[in-house]
Amino acid sequence: MRHFLTSAALVLTTALPAAAGDLLVTIAKPSNLYVFDAESRELKVDCDLGENIAPGVIAMSPDGSIAYALINRWQDVVGVNIETCEKVFEARQSKGDISRRSIASLAVSKDGSELYTVRNPVKLMQDRYEVMKPEFAVFDTDAGLQAEPKSVTPAPRRITVMGTDRKGAVYAAGHEIYRIDPATGEFEVAIANASWDRPTYSPPDVLAFWPIGSQNDEFMLMYTAAKFTDETQAELADFVWGYQSVDLTSGETKIADFASLEVLMFSGVRSATDPKYLYGVYTQLSKHDVESAELIKRVDLPHTYYVINVSSDGSEIYVAGTNEDIGIYDSETLERIGEIIVPSGGDMSTSTLQVVPQG
């Protein structure tokens, strides 16, 4: 079901130029997918999905017209046209006595033709659960409302967020950061994570849950680690923040520290116009220069936010998740310059906030 603004507000929104800026797409309780105009801060479309929207992980089609969402407690994927609210794709992944859960893993190919997820199947038996091997599933996005995967191949455990590059590869974050050939299902290590060869570091700790960074064409995760003075690891030097990055145009990978571990950050994103600036969020909003490893500025937030994103022109930072408000900050000064309240008053919890450029 699609809900519109009042007639006065609708006139204001539709009077804007077609290429006015970005759209913000998110999901909030009780069961709604929302589309906001980032420039006017106004609601454009409210799609009632009529289902349990948790966890609300969202991956956008390359043209920005379809929001694919992981819902129903990790089990199902739906694709929704963000202009009409029409459901154009639906994959019910649990069947019979097999429960399948995709833990934040959702990605769409750069040509929009395929959707990918790593599923964790469990057989529900009378007296126990039988944990089965994870599986990498490939769907055609035009498979309709009873979509079944066209291929299923074995996958490593612990896979969460995913991304796709312009050469057809899929990247997935797990014990390592993997590169996947979707045609064969073959996994290879793109960035060593738990097995990295950094003798003066502990294994990294990575929280990978929000598939953001499309404005930069980047697959980026932040890590924390203990850094020691030498390879004996007898004397601690620092606890550090760093990032692991895949350039989704060139395939180039990078690992680098950028700050001491002074605050927690749940998610981070780099500027769409100057990627040396990295912004991170949790109870504070932080701006870092990753080239000089310098903290530029940090400000306290009115409450916890889980997910962060950046406007396509790099001028605004958006923080969301957790509650019912999207906070809007100036990317230079980190001054709070606006906010958007979701109409239902329901919280976004762990939902993704996606930025969709217009024009």
Protein Blocks (a to p, Z undefined) as FASTA:
>chain_A
ZZdddfklmmmmmmpcfklmccddddddfkbccdddfklopafbdcdehpafbgoiacdd
fklpaccddeehhlaccdddfklopafbdcdfbgcjbccddehiacddfkopaccddddd
ddddfkbccddddddddddfklojmdccfbdcdddehiacddddfeopacdddfbccddd
fknopacdfbdcklpccfkbccdddddfbaghklnopacddddddddfblnomacfbdcd
ddddddfknopacdddfbdcfbccfbdcddfklmmbccddfjbccdddfklopafbdcdd
fbdcfbdcddfkopaccdeehilcdcdddfklopafbdcddfklpafkjaccddddeZZ
